[in-house]
Amino acid sequence: MVSLTRTDAPASPAPETSPSPALTRTTVLVFTVTAGSSAAGNYYLQPLLHEVAADLGVSTASAALLVSAAQIGYLCGLAFLVPLGDFLRRHRMVPALLLASVAALLVSAFAPNFAVLFAGVAATGVAASAAQVVVPWASALADPARRGQVVGTVMSGLLLGILLSRVLSGAVAQLGGWRAVLLVAAGLQVVMAISVYLLAPATPRAATGESYPQVLASILGLIRHHAVLRQRMLLGFILMGCFSLVWTALAFLLSGSGGSAYHYGEFVIGLFGLAGVVGALGAPVVGRLADRGYLRRVTSLTWLVLLAGWVLVAWGGHSVVALIAALVVFDFGIQGAHLTNQSAIYTLDPAARSRLTTAYMVTYFLGGVTGSVTAGLAYQAGGWALVCGIGVAATVAGLLLWAVFALRPQHAGPQTAMASGS
């Protein structure tokens, strides 16, 4: 097992000093696009499952397993690859993951049968974890006074990649089919691999004698030691559960399932992702407020915005104008609250940001899996109203938990207290 200090704090590489080299606007842009293009790899096929099923001669239910394949692959990448970002040279690790993504996307694009496609999609999910290596990398390089803003910008890119992937896949598939979507995605990843290798600053490998099993074991030490990390993991689980609940059920609502008032085609359904994009663009504002010492207040505000978003989401079941407004407000609340979680945990241990990311994001993504499964069952049982009722209940629970966490004194040392915000 990895050795611990007398305070039971997990052992880490040498403490981070001042950010060096400086993080330029070009680097931030490269990180932002890399995060978005990597995360998008998990979502390109979601609006096209019926086309995949028809082309490969499988049932719709079987084609839906591709969503699970991407999720399982991504979780494996988060758990077993992202922690290595604290120890390996990130300027080499990230391009390697991007090139692995290219290979996986090409396998999927030329898959002769469903089994090969399933394997390719799972491998793409593993490589998509590059997005979660880039986020702590940007945080490590950023000036402390701008860290929240920089992380917010990169995270906006990640969410934009998820949302815009649906729009891109719908447009490209209409012209060249689902395989063309994957070929375009592979080309984009080649460009990003070259960009990161040439434009991102070189980072030294951390001096550490820890073995790979010890690196993984140290994540448990971080969770045990930092109360703020445990709290933000729970809040993140609820956030991503709400996000998946809406965006999974939205496809059913807009397609007319269950007697819905809407009857849109796939391309139009994909365009609704643009409303979420508008909300995601507000995340850097939240980051700037966190940088100025308002982390606790901003956390409260974003959860209240999320609750208001659910009211609009419920109304959106009957009004397309309300639905578009709902997605803007809702996604701003989700992304803002998610950013406050990351701002909080990244102050806990500067030398362990990748492992902190793993602890938080595994839980966060498990919330997403829970939300997507719940959405299908809830919509089938009670339609859009039941989906919204579950979402409101989950958000109220999150607000109550945050109220308890905000009032509870922290006992894990100065770093944890600082991470709670003001």
N, C-alpha and C positions, 0 to 999 in steps of 0.2 A: 504494500500500500504506500501511497505517497505520504511523505513525512509532513507533519503539521507543526505549527508553532505552539507556544504555550497558550495562546489565546484560541487555539483550535482553528486558526485561519489557514486555508489551503496554501500550500507552497506554490510559488509562482516564479516565473522568470524575473530577471532584474527589473526593478521598478522603472516605469516610463518617466523619462525626463521631458524636457521641452520638446515640442513637436519638431522633428527635423527629418527630411527637408520640409520646407514650407509647402502647404497645400494650396495650389493655384486654382484659379477658376476652371482652367482646362482639365485639371485632374478631377475636380468635383464633377464636371460634366461627363468625363469618361466613366467615373464610378457610378454616376446616376444612370447613364444609359446601360452600363453593364448589369446593374442590379435589375433594371426593367427587362432587358432582353433575356436574362437568365430566368427570372421568375415567370416570364411569359411562356417559356417552354412547356410548363405544366398545364397550360390552358388553351393552347391553339386548337386542340381537337374537341374540346367540350361542346361547342355549338354544332359540330359536324358529325356527331356520333351516328346519326341515322344514315348519313352518306357512307361512312366507314362500314357500317353493318351491311348495307346493300352491296358495296363493292367486294367485300370479303366473304359474303354469304353467311353471316352470323346473325343471331338475334339482337334486337336492341338491348336486351338485358345483358347479353355477353359484351356488346360494345361498351356498355356503361362501366364495365370492369376496368376500362382504360383509365378512368378517373381514379379508381383505387390504386392502380399501378403507379400512376404519377405521384400520388400521395405517399404511398409506401416508399418509393424511391427517394422522395424528398426528405422524409423523416430519417431514412438511413443516412443520407448525406449530412443532415443537421447533426445527427448523433455521433457519427464516426469520422467525418471529414472536417467540419467547421472548427472543432476544437484545435486542430492542427495549425490553424491560422495564428495562434499565439506562439508557435515554435518554428514554423517553416518560413521561408522567404515568400511573402505574399505576392510579390511582383512576378514570381514564377508559378506559384500555386494557382493563382486565378487564371492566367492564360491556359495552364494545363487543363483545368476544369472546363474552360470554354471550348477547347479543342475536343475534349471528351464529349461535350454536348453536341458538337458538330458531327462527330462519328455516330452518336446515338440517334440524332435526327435523320441522318442519311440512312441508317439501318431501318428506321421507321418508314421513311419515304419510299423505300424500295422493298418493303416487306411483302413477301409472296403470300403470306397467310397471317391469320390472327395471332398465332403463338409468337411469331417473330415480332410483330407489331407490339404485342404486350411487353415483350422483353425490351424492345427499343424505347418504349415510353417509360418503363421503369428506370432504365439507365439514364434517360433524359432527366428524370426527376432527381436522381442522385447528383448529376452534374449541375443541376439548377441551384444547388446549395452554394455555388459561387456567389450568388446574390448576398448570402449571409456571411460570407468572408469579406466582401467589399464594405459592408456597413461598419463593422468594428475597425476595419482598416482606415476608413475615412475619419472615424472618431479619434483614432490614435494620432493621426496626422494633423488634425484640426487644432487651431489655437483654442485654449479653454474658453475664451470669451465668445467664440463663435461655434462651439461644438454642437450645441443644440440645433442651430440653424443649418449647419452642414449635414448633420444626421437627418434632419427633417427633409432637406433637399434630396439626399440619396434615397431615403425611404419613399418620398413622393415618386421618384423614378421607378422604384420597385412596384408600388401600387399602380402607377400608370401603365406599367408593362402588363400587369394582370388584367386591367380593364381594357386597354387598347388591343390586347391580343384577340379578344372576341371580335372587335371591329375589323382588324386586319385579316383574321381567318375567314370571316364572312365575305369580305371583298375579294380576296385572292381565290377562295374556293369557288366563287361564282364564275371566275374567269378560267381557272385551270384545275379545279378539283382539290380534294383534301391533300393529296400528295404534294401538290405545288406549294401549299402552305408550309409544309415541313422543309421543302427545299429552300424557300425564301428565308425561313428561320435559321437554317444552317448557314446560309450566306451571311446573314447578319452577325452570327456568332463568330465567324471567321474574321470579320472586320473588327469586332470588339476584342478578340484575342490579340490581334496585331496592335490595336490601339493601347490596350493595357500594357503590353510588353514594351512598347516604345515610349509611351507618354507618362505612365505611372512611375513614381519615384521608387528607386531600389530600396529595399528594407533589409536590414541585417537579420540573420537567424539568431533567435534568442539563445543565450548560453544556458543550457539546462542539462542535467543528467537524468531527467525523468524518462522512463520508457513509455511507449504508447499506452499500455494498460494503466500506468500511473496517471497519464494525462486524462484519460477518461474517468478514473477514480477521483481525480481532483475536482471534477464537476460536482460530484456529490458533496465534497467538502465545502465548496462554494455555497451550495444550496443550504447546507446545514448551518453555515456560519452567518449568512446574511439574511436577516429577517425581511429586509426590503426586497430582495430578490424573490423570496417565496411569495410575498404579497403581490408583487407585480406579475409573477407567473400566473397566479390565480386570476387577476384582473385581465391579463392577456387572453387566457383561456375563454373567458366570457366574451371579450371583444371579438375575437375571431369566430367564435360560435355564432354571434349575432350577424357578422359579415356574411358568413356562408349561408346562414338561414335565409337572408334576404336574397342574395344573388342566385342561390340554387332554386328557390321557390319562384323567383321572378320569371324564369324561363317558362314555368308552367302557367303563370298568370298571363303573360303576354301572348302565349300561343293559343289561349282559349280553353285550356284544360279546366275541368271542374265547373263548367258553366261561366267562366270568366267573360267579362264584357269585351275583352281584347281578342283580336285574331290576327296577329302579326306574323310575318315570315321571319326566317332566321337572320337575314341581313338587318332588318329593322330592329329585331331584338338586340342584336349586337350593338347597334347604334346607341342604345340606352346606356352603354358603358361610358359614353362621353359625358353624361351627367355626373357619373361618379368621378370622372377625371377632374371636373371643375371643383368638386369638394376636396379632392386630394391635393390640389394646388395650394390650398390654404395651410398645409402642414408646416412649411418653413416659418410662418407667422407664429405658430405655437412654439417652434424651436427657439425663436428669438426671445419670446417671453420667458421661456425656461432658462435661457442664458442670463437673463436679468434678475433671476432669483425668485420667479413667481411659479415655480414648478408645482407646488401644492395647490395653489389657486387655479392654475390652468388645468390641472387634472380634474378638479371639481367641475370647472366650466365645461370641459369637453364631454364629460359624462352627462351633464344636463342637456347639452346640445344633442347628444345621442338619444336621450329620452324624448326630446322634442321631435327628433327625426322619426322616431317610431310612430308618433301621432300622424305625421304627414304620410308615412309609408302606409298606414292603415287607410287613410283617406284616398291614397293613390290607387286603391283597389277599384275605385269608381271614377277617378278623374285622372286623365293622362297628364294634365298640367301639374296637379298635386303630386303625381308620381315622380315627375322629373325634378320638381323642387325637393321632394323627399330624398331622392338619391344624392343630390348635392349636399343637403344638410347632414344626412345620415353618414355619408362617406367622410365628410369633414370631421364629424364627431369620432368615428372609428379611427381614422388616421391620426387625429390629434391626440386622442387618449393613448393610442399605441406609441406615439412618439414620446409622450411623457414617461411611459414605462421604460423605454430605452434610455432616455436621458437620465432617469434615476439609476438604472443598473450600471451604466457605463462609468459612473463616478465611484463605484464600490471598490474596484481593483483594476487600475489602468493596465496592468500587465496580463490580465486574464479576460480581456474583453471578448475574445472569440469563444471562450468557454462559457462566459456569462450569456453570450448570444445563444449558444446551444441550449443551455438550461431554459432560457426564456422562450426561444422559438419552437422547441420541441413541444412544450406545453401549449404555446399559442396555436401551433398547427394541429395539435390534437383537438383543440377547441373547434378548429375549422372542420375537421372530419366529423366531429359530433354534430356540428350545425348542419352540415350537408345531409347527413343521414336523417336527422330530425326533420329537416325541411320536407323531404320526400314523404315521410310518414305523416307529418302534420297536414300537409296540403291535401293528401289523399283522404285523410280522416275528417278535416274540418275546413279545408280551403284556406284562402288568404287570411281570413279572420283569425283562425287558430294559429297560423304562423306568426301573425302580429302579436297575438296574446302571449305566446311563449317568449317572443322577443322583448316585449315590455317587461314581463316578469323577470327575465334574465338581467335586463338593464337595471331595474330597481334593485335586484339583489347585488349587482355590482356597485351601485351607488351606496348601498348600506354597508357593504364590505369596505369600501374606500373610506366612509365616514369613521368606521372602527379603526382602520389602519392609520388614518390621519391623526386621530386622537391618542393612539397608543404610543407611549414613549419608546424610543429605540435604545437598545442596550448593547449593540454590537460594535461600539467604538465610533470615533469621529467620522469615518468615511460613511458609515451607514446613516448616521444622523444627517450628514450633509446631503445624502441622496434623497432624503425625505422631502427636501425643498423647504420653501418658506411660505 
